[in-house]
Amino acid sequence: MMSRTVVVADPQGVHAMLVHELCQTADEYSSSVWILTQGNRSSLARAVELLALGIRSGTPVKVVADGIDEAEALAAVCALLEFAP
């Protein structure tokens, strides 16, 4: 299991399009990936649950990946969260 804390860079926070990209990216890996913030947790396999967290721009989130390709999954998801369009 690996984890990393990143700050959400998108000015709109974690919005529907970003959730879609995050879930699609996580689905490319066999590892399970979660986002934890403010005492709440959501799997990237559950888009609605992730969107319901209401994560705003500038919010630190912990990304956790567990599985055979966890390092690659973690890096890919973190890159999306740290990218500011």
DSSP file (Angstrom, degrees, kcal/mol; ACC not computed):
  #  RESIDUE AA STRUCTURE BP1 BP2  ACC     N-H-->O    O-->H-N    N-H-->O    O-->H-N    TCO  KAPPA ALPHA  PHI   PSI    X-CA   Y-CA   Z-CA
    1    1 A M              0   0    0      0, 0.0     2,-0.3     0, 0.0    65,-0.2   0.000 360.0 360.0 360.0 133.7    0.0    0.0    0.0
    2    2 A M  E     -A   65   0A   0     63,-2.7    63,-2.8     2,-0.0     2,-0.3  -0.937 360.0-176.8-127.6 151.3    1.3    3.4   -1.0
    3    3 A S  E     -A   64   0A   0     -2,-0.3     2,-0.3    61,-0.2    61,-0.2  -0.980   6.9-176.7-145.6 160.0   -0.1    6.9   -0.3
    4    4 A R  E     -A   63   0A   0     59,-2.0    59,-3.1    -2,-0.3     2,-0.5  -0.974  21.1-134.0-155.0 140.4    0.7   10.5   -1.1
    5    5 A T  E     +A   62   0A   0     -2,-0.3     2,-0.3    57,-0.2    57,-0.2  -0.866  31.3 170.7-100.2 130.4   -0.9   13.8   -0.1
    6    6 A V  E     -A   61   0A   0     55,-2.6    55,-3.2    -2,-0.5     2,-0.5  -0.893  31.9-120.4-132.1 162.1   -1.5   16.3   -2.8
    7    7 A V  E     -A   60   0A   0     -2,-0.3     2,-0.4    53,-0.3    50,-0.1  -0.914  32.8-115.0-105.5 130.5   -3.3   19.7   -3.1
    8    8 A V        -     0   0    0     51,-2.3    50,-3.3    -2,-0.5    74,-0.2  -0.488  33.1-176.2 -66.0 120.2   -6.2   19.9   -5.6
    9    9 A A        +     0   0    0     72,-2.6    -1,-0.2    -2,-0.4    73,-0.1   0.714  45.4 106.3 -95.0 -23.8   -5.0   22.4   -8.2
   10   10 A D    >   -     0   0    0     71,-0.5     3,-2.3    73,-0.2    74,-0.1  -0.383  69.3-136.8 -62.0 128.3   -8.0   22.7  -10.4
   11   11 A P  T 3  S+     0   0    0      0, 0.0    46,-0.3     0, 0.0    -1,-0.2   0.746 105.1  51.5 -58.9 -23.2   -9.7   26.1   -9.8
   12   12 A Q  T 3  S-     0   0    0      1,-0.3     2,-0.1    44,-0.1    -2,-0.1   0.414 106.1-136.4 -91.8   1.2  -13.1   24.3   -9.8
   13   13 A G    <   -     0   0    0     -3,-2.3     2,-1.3    43,-0.2    -1,-0.3  -0.430  62.3 -18.8  75.8-155.6  -12.1   21.7   -7.3
   14   14 A V  S    S+     0   0    0     41,-2.8    41,-0.2    -2,-0.1    40,-0.2  -0.726  85.9 169.5 -90.1  93.3  -13.0   18.1   -8.0
   15   15 A H     >  -     0   0    0     -2,-1.3     4,-2.7    39,-0.1     5,-0.2  -0.388  49.6 -85.7-100.9 177.1  -15.8   18.5  -10.5
   16   16 A A  H  > S+     0   0    0      1,-0.2     4,-2.3     2,-0.2     5,-0.1   0.864 124.9  48.4 -56.7 -44.0  -17.7   16.1  -12.7
   17   17 A M  H  > S+     0   0    0      1,-0.2     4,-2.1     2,-0.2    -1,-0.2   0.909 113.8  47.2 -65.2 -40.3  -15.2   16.1  -15.6
   18   18 A L  H  > S+     0   0    0      2,-0.2     4,-3.0     1,-0.2    -2,-0.2   0.904 110.3  52.5 -67.3 -40.6  -12.3   15.6  -13.3
   19   19 A V  H  X S+     0   0    0     -4,-2.7     4,-2.8     2,-0.2     5,-0.2   0.919 108.5  51.5 -59.3 -43.1  -14.1   12.8  -11.4
   20   20 A H  H  X S+     0   0    0     -4,-2.3     4,-2.4    -5,-0.2    -2,-0.2   0.933 112.3  45.4 -58.9 -46.8  -14.7   11.1  -14.8
   21   21 A E  H  X S+     0   0    0     -4,-2.1     4,-2.6     2,-0.2    -2,-0.2   0.906 113.2  50.4 -64.1 -42.4  -10.9   11.4  -15.7
   22   22 A L  H  X S+     0   0    0     -4,-3.0     4,-2.6     2,-0.2    -2,-0.2   0.927 112.9  45.5 -62.4 -45.5   -9.9   10.2  -12.2
   23   23 A C  H  X S+     0   0    0     -4,-2.8     4,-1.8     2,-0.2    -2,-0.2   0.897 113.8  48.7 -67.0 -40.8  -12.1    7.1  -12.4
   24   24 A Q  H  X S+     0   0    0     -4,-2.4     4,-0.6    -5,-0.2    -1,-0.2   0.917 113.0  48.4 -64.3 -42.4  -11.1    6.3  -15.9
   25   25 A T  H >< S+     0   0    0     -4,-2.6     3,-1.3     1,-0.2     4,-0.3   0.941 111.7  48.2 -63.4 -47.9   -7.4    6.6  -15.0
   26   26 A A  H >< S+     0   0    0     -4,-2.6     3,-1.5     1,-0.3    -1,-0.2   0.843 104.7  61.4 -61.6 -33.1   -7.8    4.4  -11.9
   27   27 A D  H 3< S+     0   0    0     -4,-1.8    -1,-0.3     1,-0.3    -2,-0.2   0.685  90.6  68.7 -68.7 -17.8   -9.7    1.8  -13.9
   28   28 A E  T << S+     0   0    0     -3,-1.3     2,-0.3    -4,-0.6    -1,-0.3   0.604  97.7  62.6 -74.3 -11.5   -6.6    1.3  -16.1
   29   29 A Y  S <  S-     0   0    0     -3,-1.5    41,-0.0    -4,-0.3     0, 0.0  -0.794  77.3-135.9-115.6 155.9   -4.8   -0.2  -13.2
   30   30 A S  S    S+     0   0    0     -2,-0.3    -1,-0.1     2,-0.1    40,-0.1   0.676  78.4  96.9 -82.6 -16.8   -5.5   -3.4  -11.2
   31   31 A S  S    S-     0   0    0     36,-0.1     2,-0.4    38,-0.1    36,-0.3  -0.333  79.3-117.3 -70.2 152.5   -4.8   -1.6   -7.9
   32   32 A S  E     -B   66   0A   0     34,-2.5    34,-2.4    -2,-0.0     2,-0.4  -0.739  32.0-162.6 -85.9 139.6   -7.6   -0.2   -5.8
   33   33 A V  E     +B   65   0A   0     -2,-0.4    11,-2.8    32,-0.2    12,-0.3  -0.989   9.8 179.7-130.4 135.1   -7.3    3.6   -5.4
   34   34 A W  E     -BC  64  43A   0     30,-2.7    30,-2.4    -2,-0.4     2,-0.4  -0.905  19.0-144.1-128.8 157.1   -9.0    5.8   -2.8
   35   35 A I  E     -BC  63  42A   0      7,-2.7     7,-2.2    -2,-0.3     2,-0.4  -0.993  16.4-167.0-120.3 131.2   -9.1    9.5   -1.9
   36   36 A L  E     +BC  62  41A   0     26,-2.9    26,-2.9    -2,-0.4     2,-0.3  -0.963  16.4 156.2-118.9 134.3   -9.3   10.6    1.7
   37   37 A T  E >   - C   0  40A   0      3,-2.5     3,-2.7    -2,-0.4    24,-0.1  -0.958  63.1  -6.2-156.8 138.5  -10.1   14.1    2.8
   38   38 A Q  T 3  S-     0   0    0     -2,-0.3     3,-0.1     1,-0.3    23,-0.0   0.829 129.1 -50.4  47.2  42.5  -11.5   15.8    5.9
   39   39 A G  T 3  S+     0   0    0      1,-0.3     2,-0.3     0, 0.0    -1,-0.3   0.492 117.8 108.3  79.7   3.3  -12.3   12.4    7.5
   40   40 A N  E <   -C   37   0A   0     -3,-2.7    -3,-2.5    13,-0.1     2,-0.4  -0.817  48.7-161.6-113.5 155.2  -14.1   11.0    4.5
   41   41 A R  E     -C   36   0A   0     -2,-0.3     2,-0.4    -5,-0.2    -5,-0.2  -0.990   7.7-179.2-137.6 143.1  -13.0    8.4    2.0
   42   42 A S  E     -C   35   0A   0     -7,-2.2    -7,-2.7    -2,-0.4     2,-0.3  -0.997  23.3-130.8-142.8 138.9  -14.1    7.4   -1.5
   43   43 A S  E >   -C   34   0A   0     -2,-0.4     3,-1.7    -9,-0.2     7,-0.3  -0.611  20.3-130.1 -80.0 145.2  -13.0    4.7   -3.9
   44   44 A L  T 3  S+     0   0    0    -11,-2.8     3,-0.1     1,-0.3   -17,-0.1   0.458 106.3  72.3 -76.1   1.9  -12.2    5.9   -7.4
   45   45 A A  T 3  S+     0   0    0    -12,-0.3     2,-0.5     1,-0.2    -1,-0.3   0.483  92.2  61.9 -85.8  -5.0  -14.5    3.0   -8.5
   46   46 A R    <>  +     0   0    0     -3,-1.7     4,-2.0     1,-0.2    -1,-0.2  -0.801  61.7 178.2-126.7  88.8  -17.5    5.1   -7.2
   47   47 A A  H  > S+     0   0    0     -2,-0.5     4,-2.6     1,-0.2     5,-0.2   0.884  80.8  50.1 -60.1 -44.8  -17.8    8.4   -9.2
   48   48 A V  H  > S+     0   0    0      1,-0.2     4,-2.2     2,-0.2    -1,-0.2   0.902 110.4  50.8 -64.2 -40.5  -20.9    9.7   -7.4
   49   49 A E  H  > S+     0   0    0      2,-0.2     4,-0.6     1,-0.2    -1,-0.2   0.902 111.5  48.3 -62.8 -41.6  -19.4    9.0   -4.0
   50   50 A L  H >< S+     0   0    0     -4,-2.0     3,-1.1    -7,-0.3     5,-0.4   0.922 111.6  48.9 -65.5 -44.7  -16.2   10.9   -5.0
   51   51 A L  H >< S+     0   0    0     -4,-2.6     3,-1.6     1,-0.2    -1,-0.2   0.863 103.5  62.1 -62.4 -36.7  -18.2   13.8   -6.4
   52   52 A A  H 3< S+     0   0    0     -4,-2.2    -1,-0.2     1,-0.3    -2,-0.2   0.663  84.9  76.2 -66.3 -16.5  -20.3   14.0   -3.2
   53   53 A L  T << S-     0   0    0     -3,-1.1    -1,-0.3    -4,-0.6    -2,-0.2   0.756  91.1-145.5 -66.4 -22.1  -17.1   14.7   -1.1
   54   54 A G    <   -     0   0    0     -3,-1.6     2,-0.4    -4,-0.3    -2,-0.1   0.904  21.7-171.0  61.4  44.3  -17.3   18.3   -2.5
   55   55 A I        -     0   0    0     -5,-0.4   -41,-2.8   -41,-0.2    -1,-0.2  -0.555   5.9-154.0 -75.8 124.0  -13.5   18.7   -2.6
   56   56 A R    >   -     0   0    0     -2,-0.4     3,-1.7   -43,-0.3   -48,-0.3  -0.498  28.8 -80.0 -95.8 163.8  -12.6   22.3   -3.4
   57   57 A S  T 3  S+     0   0    0    -46,-0.3   -48,-0.2     1,-0.2    -1,-0.1  -0.338 117.0  26.5 -58.9 139.7   -9.5   23.8   -5.0
   58   58 A G  T 3  S+     0   0    0    -50,-3.3    -1,-0.2     1,-0.3   -49,-0.1   0.412  87.8 134.6  86.0  -2.2   -6.6   24.1   -2.6
   59   59 A T    <   -     0   0    0     -3,-1.7   -51,-2.3   -51,-0.2     2,-0.3  -0.662  55.1-129.3 -82.3 129.2   -7.8   21.2   -0.5
   60   60 A P  E     -A    7   0A   0      0, 0.0     2,-0.3     0, 0.0   -22,-0.3  -0.627  30.8-176.3 -75.9 135.5   -5.2   18.7    0.5
   61   61 A V  E     -A    6   0A   0    -55,-3.2   -55,-2.6    -2,-0.3     2,-0.6  -0.962  22.8-132.9-130.2 149.4   -6.2   15.1   -0.2
   62   62 A K  E     -AB   5  36A   0    -26,-2.9   -26,-2.9    -2,-0.3     2,-0.5  -0.906  18.1-157.9-102.5 125.5   -4.5   11.8    0.6
   63   63 A V  E     -AB   4  35A   0    -59,-3.1   -59,-2.0    -2,-0.6     2,-0.4  -0.900  10.0-169.8-104.0 128.1   -4.5    9.4   -2.4
   64   64 A V  E     -AB   3  34A   0    -30,-2.4   -30,-2.7    -2,-0.5     2,-0.4  -0.965   5.3-176.3-122.0 132.8   -4.0    5.7   -1.4
   65   65 A A  E     -AB   2  33A   0    -63,-2.8   -63,-2.7    -2,-0.4     2,-0.4  -0.985   1.2-176.7-128.7 140.7   -3.3    2.9   -3.8
   66   66 A D  E     + B   0  32A   0    -34,-2.4   -34,-2.5    -2,-0.4     2,-0.3  -0.959  39.3  59.4-141.3 119.2   -3.1   -0.8   -3.0
   67   67 A G  S >  S-     0   0    0     -2,-0.4     3,-1.4   -36,-0.3     4,-0.2  -0.936  92.7 -52.7 154.1-174.2   -2.2   -3.5   -5.5
   68   68 A I  T 3  S+     0   0    0     -2,-0.3     3,-0.2     1,-0.3    -1,-0.1   0.804 133.6  32.3 -64.9 -32.4    0.4   -4.9   -7.9
   69   69 A D  T 3> S+     0   0    0      1,-0.1     4,-2.3    -3,-0.1    -1,-0.3  -0.129  78.5 132.6-115.4  35.9    0.7   -1.6   -9.9
   70   70 A E  H <>  +     0   0    0     -3,-1.4     4,-2.7     1,-0.2     5,-0.2   0.836  67.5  55.5 -59.2 -37.8    0.1    0.8   -7.0
   71   71 A A  H  > S+     0   0    0      2,-0.2     4,-2.2     1,-0.2    -1,-0.2   0.923 111.7  43.3 -63.5 -43.4    3.1    3.0   -7.7
   72   72 A E  H  > S+     0   0    0     -3,-0.3     4,-2.2     2,-0.2    -2,-0.2   0.910 115.3  48.6 -68.7 -42.4    1.9    3.7  -11.3
   73   73 A A  H  X S+     0   0    0     -4,-2.3     4,-2.3     2,-0.2     5,-0.2   0.921 112.1  49.4 -63.2 -44.1   -1.7    4.1  -10.3
   74   74 A L  H  X S+     0   0    0     -4,-2.7     4,-2.5    -5,-0.2     5,-0.2   0.924 111.6  48.5 -61.5 -46.1   -0.8    6.5   -7.5
   75   75 A A  H  X S+     0   0    0     -4,-2.2     4,-2.0    -5,-0.2    -1,-0.2   0.902 112.3  48.7 -62.3 -41.8    1.4    8.6   -9.8
   76   76 A A  H  X S+     0   0    0     -4,-2.2     4,-1.4     2,-0.2    -2,-0.2   0.917 114.2  44.1 -67.0 -44.2   -1.3    8.9  -12.5
   77   77 A V  H  X S+     0   0    0     -4,-2.3     4,-1.9     1,-0.2    -2,-0.2   0.918 113.4  50.6 -68.3 -43.4   -4.1    9.9  -10.1
   78   78 A C  H  X S+     0   0    0     -4,-2.5     4,-2.2    -5,-0.2    -1,-0.2   0.884 105.9  56.7 -62.0 -38.4   -1.9   12.4   -8.3
   79   79 A A  H  X S+     0   0    0     -4,-2.0     4,-0.7    -5,-0.2    -1,-0.2   0.894 107.1  48.9 -60.9 -40.0   -0.8   14.0  -11.6
   80   80 A L  H >< S+     0   0    0     -4,-1.4     3,-0.5     1,-0.2    -1,-0.2   0.902 112.3  47.8 -66.4 -40.6   -4.5   14.6  -12.5
   81   81 A L  H 3< S+     0   0    0     -4,-1.9   -72,-2.6     1,-0.2   -71,-0.5   0.832 112.9  48.3 -69.7 -31.9   -5.2   16.2   -9.1
   82   82 A E  H 3< S+     0   0    0     -4,-2.2     2,-0.4   -74,-0.2    -1,-0.2   0.554  89.7 101.2 -86.1  -8.0   -2.1   18.4   -9.2
   83   83 A F    <<  -     0   0    0     -4,-0.7   -73,-0.2    -3,-0.5   -74,-0.2  -0.639  54.6-163.1 -82.6 129.6   -2.8   19.7  -12.8
   84   84 A A              0   0    0     -2,-0.4   -74,-0.1   -75,-0.1    -3,-0.0  -0.944 360.0 360.0-112.9 112.2   -4.3   23.1  -13.1
   85   85 A P              0   0    0      0, 0.0    -1,-0.1     0, 0.0   -75,-0.1   0.505 360.0 360.0 -66.1 360.0   -5.8   23.8  -16.5
